[in-house]
Amino acid sequence: MVLTIYAPLFASSKRAVVTLVEKGVSFETVNVDLMKGEQRQPEYLAIQVPIFPLFY
Protein backbone atom coordinates (compact mmCIF):
# COMPACT_ATOMS: atom_id res chain seq x y z
CA MET A 1 0.00 0.00 0.00
CA VAL A 2 1.31 3.43 -0.93
CA LEU A 3 0.37 6.38 1.25
CA THR A 4 -0.69 9.57 -0.55
CA ILE A 5 0.00 12.95 1.02
CA TYR A 6 -2.06 15.90 -0.24
CA ALA A 7 -0.34 19.02 1.04
CA PRO A 8 1.27 22.30 0.12
CA LEU A 9 5.05 22.35 -0.12
CA PHE A 10 5.49 24.11 3.22
CA ALA A 11 7.38 23.19 6.38
CA SER A 12 4.45 21.43 8.06
CA SER A 13 4.03 18.88 5.26
CA LYS A 14 7.78 18.43 4.91
CA ARG A 15 7.94 17.23 8.50
CA ALA A 16 5.56 14.40 7.63
CA VAL A 17 7.56 13.56 4.51
CA VAL A 18 10.85 13.46 6.43
CA THR A 19 9.29 11.15 9.02
CA LEU A 20 7.98 8.79 6.33
CA VAL A 21 11.39 8.71 4.62
CA GLU A 22 13.14 7.95 7.92
CA LYS A 23 10.68 5.12 8.62
CA GLY A 24 10.99 3.70 5.10
CA VAL A 25 7.28 4.06 4.30
CA SER A 26 6.27 4.16 0.62
CA PHE A 27 4.37 7.33 -0.25
CA GLU A 28 3.54 9.77 -3.00
CA THR A 29 2.85 13.48 -2.70
CA VAL A 30 0.25 15.62 -4.43
CA ASN A 31 0.88 19.34 -4.24
CA VAL A 32 -2.13 21.43 -3.16
CA ASP A 33 -1.70 25.07 -4.23
CA LEU A 34 -3.26 27.16 -1.47
CA MET A 35 -2.77 30.39 -3.42
CA LYS A 36 -5.04 29.05 -6.20
CA GLY A 37 -7.61 27.82 -3.68
CA GLU A 38 -7.21 24.15 -4.59
CA GLN A 39 -8.07 23.19 -1.00
CA ARG A 40 -11.63 24.40 -1.67
CA GLN A 41 -12.21 22.43 -4.88
CA PRO A 42 -14.83 19.64 -4.78
CA GLU A 43 -12.21 17.04 -5.81
CA TYR A 44 -10.06 17.90 -2.80
CA LEU A 45 -12.97 18.19 -0.37
CA ALA A 46 -14.20 14.73 -1.43
CA ILE A 47 -11.06 13.06 -0.04
CA GLN A 48 -11.16 14.81 3.33
CA VAL A 49 -11.85 12.74 6.42
CA PRO A 50 -14.20 14.40 8.92
CA ILE A 51 -12.31 15.53 11.99
CA PHE A 52 -14.03 15.07 15.31
CA PRO A 53 -12.87 16.81 18.47
CA LEU A 54 -10.67 14.54 20.54
CA PHE A 55 -11.40 16.41 23.74
CA TYR A 56 -14.69 17.93 24.78
ZATITI-115940 format. One record per residue: residue number from 1; residue in one letter; chain; x, y, z of N, C-alpha, C in turn. Coordinates in steps of 0.02 Angstrom, whole numbers. Layout:
{rec NUM, 'a', 'A', {X, Y, Z}, {X, Y, Z}, {X, Y, Z}}
...
//
This chain:
{rec 1, 'm', 'A', {42, -59, 0}, {0, 0, 0}, {45, 62, 0}}
{rec 2, 'v', 'A', {28, 109, -42}, {65, 171, -46}, {23, 227, -16}}
{rec 3, 'l', 'A', {52, 263, 29}, {19, 319, 62}, {22, 380, 17}}
{rec 4, 't', 'A', {-33, 418, 12}, {-34, 479, -28}, {-42, 538, 18}}
{rec 5, 'i', 'A', {2, 587, 11}, {0, 648, 51}, {-22, 705, 6}}
{rec 6, 'y', 'A', {-78, 736, 22}, {-103, 795, -12}, {-85, 854, 32}}
{rec 7, 'a', 'A', {-39, 896, 9}, {-17, 951, 52}, {19, 1004, 11}}
{rec 8, 'p', 'A', {21, 1065, 37}, {63, 1115, 6}, {137, 1100, 21}}
{rec 9, 'l', 'A', {181, 1131, -16}, {252, 1118, -6}, {281, 1165, 46}}
{rec 10, 'f', 'A', {253, 1163, 106}, {275, 1206, 161}, {307, 1163, 215}}
{rec 11, 'a', 'A', {332, 1194, 265}, {369, 1159, 319}, {327, 1107, 354}}
{rec 12, 's', 'A', {263, 1120, 366}, {222, 1072, 403}, {216, 1005, 366}}
{rec 13, 's', 'A', {207, 1007, 300}, {202, 944, 263}, {270, 911, 255}}
{rec 14, 'k', 'A', {323, 951, 252}, {389, 922, 245}, {408, 881, 307}}
{rec 15, 'r', 'A', {383, 901, 364}, {397, 861, 425}, {369, 791, 418}}
{rec 16, 'a', 'A', {309, 786, 392}, {278, 720, 382}, {318, 680, 331}}
{rec 17, 'v', 'A', {340, 712, 277}, {378, 678, 225}, {445, 653, 253}}
{rec 18, 'v', 'A', {479, 694, 292}, {543, 673, 321}, {532, 613, 367}}
{rec 19, 't', 'A', {479, 614, 406}, {464, 557, 451}, {452, 493, 411}}
{rec 20, 'l', 'A', {413, 499, 358}, {399, 439, 317}, {463, 412, 284}}
{rec 21, 'v', 'A', {506, 457, 261}, {569, 436, 231}, {612, 400, 283}}
{rec 22, 'e', 'A', {616, 428, 343}, {657, 398, 396}, {631, 329, 416}}
{rec 23, 'k', 'A', {564, 320, 413}, {534, 256, 431}, {532, 207, 373}}
{rec 24, 'g', 'A', {549, 229, 313}, {549, 185, 255}, {481, 170, 228}}
{rec 25, 'v', 'A', {432, 214, 238}, {364, 203, 215}, {358, 227, 142}}
{rec 26, 's', 'A', {325, 188, 100}, {313, 208, 31}, {257, 260, 29}}
{rec 27, 'f', 'A', {269, 314, -8}, {219, 366, -12}, {227, 406, -77}}
{rec 28, 'e', 'A', {175, 441, -94}, {177, 489, -150}, {147, 554, -126}}
{rec 29, 't', 'A', {168, 609, -156}, {142, 674, -135}, {104, 706, -193}}
{rec 30, 'v', 'A', {51, 741, -174}, {12, 781, -221}, {12, 852, -195}}
{rec 31, 'n', 'A', {40, 898, -233}, {44, 967, -212}, {-25, 1000, -214}}
{rec 32, 'v', 'A', {-44, 1034, -161}, {-107, 1072, -158}, {-87, 1145, -155}}
{rec 33, 'd', 'A', {-104, 1183, -207}, {-85, 1253, -212}, {-137, 1296, -174}}
{rec 34, 'l', 'A', {-118, 1319, -115}, {-163, 1358, -74}, {-177, 1427, -104}}
{rec 35, 'm', 'A', {-129, 1454, -140}, {-139, 1519, -171}, {-192, 1518, -226}}
{rec 36, 'k', 'A', {-200, 1461, -258}, {-252, 1453, -310}, {-318, 1429, -280}}
{rec 37, 'g', 'A', {-319, 1414, -216}, {-380, 1391, -184}, {-397, 1318, -197}}
{rec 38, 'e', 'A', {-347, 1278, -215}, {-360, 1208, -230}, {-389, 1169, -170}}
{rec 39, 'q', 'A', {-377, 1193, -109}, {-404, 1160, -50}, {-479, 1167, -45}}
{rec 40, 'r', 'A', {-509, 1209, -85}, {-582, 1220, -84}, {-618, 1188, -143}}
{rec 41, 'q', 'A', {-581, 1154, -185}, {-611, 1122, -244}, {-647, 1058, -223}}
{rec 42, 'p', 'A', {-703, 1042, -257}, {-742, 982, -239}, {-700, 918, -240}}
{rec 43, 'e', 'A', {-652, 912, -286}, {-611, 852, -290}, {-569, 844, -227}}
{rec 44, 'y', 'A', {-544, 898, -201}, {-503, 895, -140}, {-547, 883, -79}}
{rec 45, 'l', 'A', {-604, 917, -75}, {-648, 910, -19}, {-677, 839, -14}}
{rec 46, 'a', 'A', {-683, 805, -71}, {-710, 737, -71}, {-664, 687, -37}}
{rec 47, 'i', 'A', {-599, 701, -33}, {-553, 653, -2}, {-541, 668, 71}}
{rec 48, 'q', 'A', {-569, 721, 97}, {-558, 740, 167}, {-595, 695, 214}}
{rec 49, 'v', 'A', {-562, 678, 268}, {-592, 637, 321}, {-620, 685, 373}}
{rec 50, 'p', 'A', {-683, 676, 394}, {-710, 720, 446}, {-668, 716, 510}}
{rec 51, 'i', 'A', {-655, 773, 538}, {-615, 777, 599}, {-663, 790, 657}}
{rec 52, 'f', 'A', {-660, 746, 707}, {-702, 753, 765}, {-658, 776, 823}}
{rec 53, 'p', 'A', {-684, 818, 867}, {-643, 841, 924}, {-622, 782, 967}}
{rec 54, 'l', 'A', {-558, 781, 984}, {-533, 727, 1027}, {-550, 739, 1100}}
{rec 55, 'f', 'A', {-555, 802, 1118}, {-570, 821, 1187}, {-631, 866, 1188}}
{rec 56, 'y', 'A', {-675, 854, 1234}, {-735, 897, 1239}, {-729, 945, 1296}}
//
